Amino acid sequence: MRVYDPASRQWSIYWASSASGRLDTRPMVGSFDGERGVFYGEESHEGRPVRCRFVWTAGSETARWEQAFSDDDGQTWETNWTMDFTRA
């Protein structure tokens, strides 16, 4: 679920789990500047809490999504998933 707050000009992205039937109440929060959006949130990886970052970049016919984790509070990031989209 995506929710826009016009006062802060930020989006909150909430995820639902089909495995548990629950909504994760820890959103990824961020905004777009032109064709680039950056969102931050809290996740767990292998049982440890980590910071998570999503980066969206868009072109006229393509878009790219990247996910990265940080275990040092955002000082360094390790990209662990990318997706490239092309307009059909």
C-alpha positions in Angstrom: 0.0 0.0 0.0 1.3 3.4 -0.9 0.2 6.5 1.0 1.2 10.1 0.2 1.4 12.9 2.8 1.0 16.2 1.1 2.3 18.2 4.2 5.6 16.4 4.2 5.6 15.6 0.5 6.6 12.1 1.3 5.4 8.6 0.4 5.1 5.7 2.8 5.2 2.2 1.3 3.7 -0.6 3.4 4.1 -4.2 2.5 1.6 -7.0 3.0 2.7 -10.6 3.5 0.7 -13.4 1.8 2.5 -15.9 4.0 1.4 -14.4 7.3 -1.7 -12.5 6.1 -0.4 -9.4 7.9 0.5 -5.8 7.0 4.0 -4.8 8.0 3.6 -1.5 9.9 7.2 -0.4 9.3 7.0 1.7 6.1 9.6 2.6 3.7 9.5 6.5 3.7 10.8 8.8 1.1 10.2 11.1 -1.8 10.9 11.8 -5.5 13.2 14.5 -6.8 12.6 14.6 -10.5 12.9 11.1 -11.9 14.6 9.7 -8.8 13.0 8.4 -5.6 14.8 7.4 -2.4 13.0 5.6 0.4 14.4 4.3 3.8 13.1 1.9 6.4 13.9 -0.8 8.8 14.1 -4.5 7.9 15.6 -7.6 9.4 18.2 -9.8 7.6 19.2 -13.2 8.9 17.7 -12.3 12.2 19.5 -8.9 12.6 18.0 -5.4 12.2 19.3 -3.5 9.2 18.5 -0.2 7.5 17.0 -0.6 4.0 17.0 1.7 1.1 15.0 1.6 -2.1 16.1 3.8 -5.1 13.7 4.3 -8.1 15.0 5.9 -11.2 12.8 6.5 -14.2 13.2 7.3 -17.8 10.6 7.8 -20.6 10.5 4.1 -21.4 12.3 2.4 -18.5 12.6 2.3 -14.7 15.0 0.8 -12.3 14.5 -0.3 -8.7 17.4 -1.1 -6.4 17.3 -2.4 -2.8 20.3 -2.1 -0.5 20.9 -3.0 3.2 23.1 -1.2 5.7 24.2 -2.7 9.0 26.1 0.5 10.1 23.1 2.9 10.1 23.4 4.0 6.5 27.1 4.8 6.4 27.7 2.0 3.8 25.2 0.2 1.6 25.2 -3.2 -0.1 22.9 -3.4 -3.1 21.3 -6.9 -3.0 18.5 -6.7 -5.5 17.8 -4.7 -8.7 14.9 -4.8 -11.2 14.8 -3.2 -14.6 11.4 -2.3 -16.1 10.6 -1.6 -19.8 7.3 -0.1 -21.0 5.4 -2.7 -23.0 
